[in-house]
Amino acid sequence: MKRSTKSILISSGVAATTMATIAGAAFTAGKYLMKVALDRELPKSSDKNKARLTGSKKLIEFSKTIEESAEKFESTEGIEQVEITTQDEVVLVGHWYECPNAKRIIVAMHGWRSSWSKDFGMIADFWHSNGCSVLYAEQRGQNNSGGEYMGFGMLERHDCLEWVKWVNERTESSLPVYLAGVSMGASTVLMASGLEMPENVHGIMADCGFTSPHAIWKHVAEKNLHLSYGIIGKIANDMCRKKINMGAKDYSATYALSNSNIPVIFVHGSDDKFVPIEMTYENYKACAAPKRLLVVPGAEHGMSYYTDKESYEKALLEFWQDYDEKKPISEKDQTEDAPE
């Protein structure tokens, strides 16, 4: 065999081996990311990577605070555990905290791998003292609710609608209903805005929501884990479709918001490294309904209320004042723009 031919064959073999290695690594990475993203049970190694996934330096301090708030909140008297069964026969658990002489109702959706008490323990007293009866949902695929997988809002948006129907049946009233969510819970309620909601759904409160599963997975892989998302993204999308019968690009908050007339207040921390604030700007710009924006300087992911309670509470009180009764779009809501 000629030396040149032999060299070409050797080079081809090396190239083929290299490509096979890259493909194998991409498959492993995509499989791991989808297990972390969607599966009820986390891979054992994932806890070590939590700080890398979120990009948060303040996570330990913040986690201690929310754990203390959650423990206190869970022991509050008057919270009733309730259940519903979804159309796809998943049993979901919720926690109904009724307020005497309520002025409004909130359906609250917690975030990815979190809980109702952790994400809302700090703000629960403010809501209750201001006339809010609240249904705190436990998201599918997490904690006490059924479901083998999470859906990153694509499945949970339908669950949100079922909870709205539940509170309307429970209260037998026409009180205004607001949808509230943090992180994946925020994306859940934003995606739910694209569904046909009951007339008494007056507004949405979305704290640090992402635009779509594809966008947030790409961001986390590239910015926080420093992985190229090209091949990994295709593998992740295929695995997502296999697990939940939807691809990562099949539905988005931006699409839902472009077809919604439900007023929204968007909240985001300027220093969020997990869900970048640019995603809230994208959601804001896509929103066809009346909209408001609160940016909290220095706040990391899900830490806006923790960082600046005064501004957060003021913004919600003004939002409720304007939308407890449905009114024409205000001049403020018509003209306010998100930063470029």
URCORCOR-V287359 format. One record per helix or strand of 3 or more residues. SS is the DSSP state (a for helix, b for strand). FROM is the first residue (numbers start at 0). TO is the last residue. If there is no record, write none. Layout:
SS:FROM:TO
SS:FROM:TO
This chain:
a:2:37
a:43:53
a:58:73
b:78:84
b:90:96
b:103:108
a:115:119
a:123:128
b:131:136
a:155:170
b:175:181
a:183:191
b:200:206
a:212:223
a:229:243
a:252:257
b:262:268
a:276:285
b:290:295
a:303:306
a:308:322
a:330:334
